[in-house]
């Protein structure tokens, strides 16, 4: 079962590390790094049903529209390399 409740300790520290990992990368390199990270974490999870649920939630298709607006467990952000100076 996919846990969508806040569960990450020191989430600000992880966010800073994630953003730092993207520093100096081109957009294609950043996308490739994100893809590798997703595959590493998917391998760690290992459960197909949980991964399918995560894919649906990430795409926004697993919840009714009203619930999508209320789901604050995961908030997308713009990577710093994509922000215009």
C-alpha positions in Angstrom: 0.0 0.0 0.0 1.3 3.4 -0.9 1.8 5.8 2.0 0.8 9.3 0.9 0.9 10.8 4.4 3.9 13.0 5.3 6.6 10.4 6.2 10.0 12.0 5.4 12.1 13.1 8.3 14.1 16.2 7.7 12.2 16.8 4.5 13.8 20.2 4.1 17.3 18.6 4.2 16.3 16.0 1.6 14.8 18.7 -0.6 18.0 20.7 -0.4 20.1 17.6 -1.3 17.8 16.9 -4.2 18.1 20.5 -5.6 21.9 20.4 -5.0 22.1 17.2 -7.0 20.6 19.0 -10.0 22.9 22.0 -9.8 25.1 22.3 -12.9 23.1 19.8 -14.9 21.5 20.6 -18.2 17.8 20.0 -18.5 18.3 16.7 -20.3 20.9 15.6 -17.7 18.4 16.6 -14.9 15.6 14.6 -16.5 18.0 11.6 -16.9 18.9 11.9 -13.2 15.3 12.1 -12.2 14.6 9.0 -14.3 17.5 7.1 -12.6 16.3 8.2 -9.2 12.7 7.0 -9.9 14.0 3.6 -11.1 16.3 3.2 -8.1 13.4 4.0 -5.7 11.0 1.8 -7.7 13.5 -1.1 -7.4 13.7 -0.4 -3.6 9.9 -0.5 -3.2 9.6 -3.6 -5.4 5.9 -4.0 -5.2 4.1 -3.7 -8.6 0.7 -2.7 -7.1 2.3 0.0 -5.0 4.2 1.3 -8.0 1.1 1.3 -10.2 -0.7 3.3 -7.5 2.2 5.8 -7.3 2.1 6.2 -11.1 -1.6 6.9 -11.0 -1.3 9.4 -8.2 1.6 11.2 -9.7 -0.3 11.6 -13.0 -3.4 12.7 -11.0 -5.6 10.1 -12.5 -6.3 8.0 -9.4 -8.3 10.6 -7.6 -11.5 12.5 -8.4 -10.8 16.1 -9.3 -11.9 17.5 -5.9 -9.6 15.1 -4.1 -6.6 15.9 -6.3 -6.8 19.5 -5.2 -6.9 18.4 -1.5 -4.0 15.9 -1.8 -1.0 17.9 -0.3 1.3 15.0 0.5 3.3 15.6 -2.7 3.7 19.0 -4.1 5.5 19.4 -7.5 8.2 22.0 -7.6 10.2 23.6 -10.5 13.8 22.4 -10.4 16.2 25.3 -9.9 18.0 24.6 -13.2 14.6 25.4 -15.0 14.1 28.8 -13.3 15.1 31.7 -15.6 17.7 34.0 -14.1 
